[in-house]
Structures are given as C-alpha cells and as structure tokens.
C-alpha cells in the first residue's frame, strides 16, 4: 500500500542522522526559551497537546495534507510520525554529542 511506503519514508527521512540540517532561526529553541527548564516545560506542553489531539480527533488524518519543508506534501497522520521522528532525531543527536571525547565530563 502507498501509505506504508510513504509512512516509512517519513520516519526514515526525519530520523536519518547521516543527513544534517540546520533549522531556520525561528524554529531554533534558543530563540524562544531562556532556560533549560523553560525548554522542557515547553516541550512537555506541546507533547501533551499532541497526545490530547490524537486522542480526541474525530476526522481521518489521512484526508488532510500539509507541506513539510523537508519531505514535501504529507498527510496529517504522517505529520504525527514526523513529530515523533523529530524527537527521536534529537535524542540521537544528544547521544552523539555526549559520546564525543570533547564533551565535558562532570
């Protein structure tokens, strides 16, 4: 089925750390959050809103389409996959930074 192939492509595109991307300035957390605590609170709030949305949505998300700057036109369900993959990408990025010999050991 087309969706399965495209869904997998969305996940692979966003989680592939071999491809490096620079987020636009407006999307960088540093431009919005003043502290680590504020960033984590913002993340939790957005995550909880997404979870609540997925629990209460009454429409078929496959019937709603949005343009994604990285991978083009995707449906609403694929946007949710993108969000989850984006978090996984950043977790992998954090692990890479911490594994670097130059990372401060405290």
C-alpha positions in Angstrom: 0.0 0.0 0.0 1.2 3.5 -0.8 0.7 4.8 2.7 3.0 2.2 4.3 5.9 3.0 1.9 5.3 6.8 2.4 5.0 6.4 6.2 8.3 4.5 6.4 9.9 7.2 4.2 8.7 9.9 6.6 10.2 8.1 9.5 13.5 7.4 7.8 13.8 10.9 6.4 13.5 12.6 9.8 15.5 10.1 11.9 18.4 9.7 9.4 21.3 11.4 11.2 23.6 10.9 8.1 21.7 13.9 6.7 22.5 17.1 8.7 20.1 20.0 8.6 20.2 23.5 10.1 16.8 24.6 11.3 15.6 28.1 10.3 16.3 30.7 13.1 12.7 31.0 14.1 12.5 27.2 14.8 15.6 27.1 16.9 14.8 26.6 20.6 17.5 29.1 21.7 15.4 31.9 20.2 12.4 31.1 22.3 13.5 29.6 25.6 15.6 31.4 28.2 16.5 28.3 30.3 16.6 24.5 30.2 13.6 24.3 32.5 11.6 26.6 30.2 12.5 24.5 27.2 11.5 21.3 28.9 8.2 22.8 30.1 7.5 24.0 26.5 8.3 20.5 25.2 6.0 18.8 27.7 3.2 21.3 26.9 3.5 20.7 23.2 3.8 16.9 23.6 0.7 16.8 25.9 -1.3 18.9 23.4 -0.3 16.5 20.6 -1.3 13.5 22.7 -4.7 15.1 23.6 -5.2 15.9 19.9 -4.6 12.3 18.8 -7.0 11.0 21.5 -9.8 13.4 20.5 -9.5 13.9 16.8 -12.7 12.7 15.0 -11.6 13.2 11.4 -9.4 10.9 9.3 -6.0 12.5 9.4 -5.2 10.8 6.1 -7.6 13.2 4.4 -5.7 16.4 5.5 -2.5 17.4 3.8 0.3 19.8 4.8 3.5 20.8 3.1 6.7 19.8 5.0 9.8 21.8 4.2 12.0 18.6 4.5 9.9 16.0 2.7 7.1 17.7 0.8 3.4 17.1 1.0 2.4 14.7 3.7 -0.9 13.8 5.4 -1.9 14.5 9.0 -1.0 11.0 10.2 2.4 11.4 8.6 2.9 14.7 10.4 2.4 12.9 13.7 5.0 10.4 12.5 7.3 13.3 11.7 6.8 14.8 15.1 7.7 11.5 16.8 10.7 11.0 14.5 11.9 14.6 15.1 12.1 13.8 18.8 14.0 10.6 18.1 16.4 12.5 15.9 17.2 15.0 18.7 17.7 12.2 21.2 20.2 10.5 18.8 21.9 13.9 18.4 22.2 14.3 22.1 23.7 10.9 22.5 26.3 11.7 19.7 27.3 14.9 21.5 27.6 13.2 24.9 29.7 10.3 23.3 32.2 12.8 21.9 35.6 12.8 23.7 35.4 16.6 23.9 32.1 16.5 25.8 32.6 17.8 29.3 32.8 15.0 31.9 31.4 16.2 35.3 
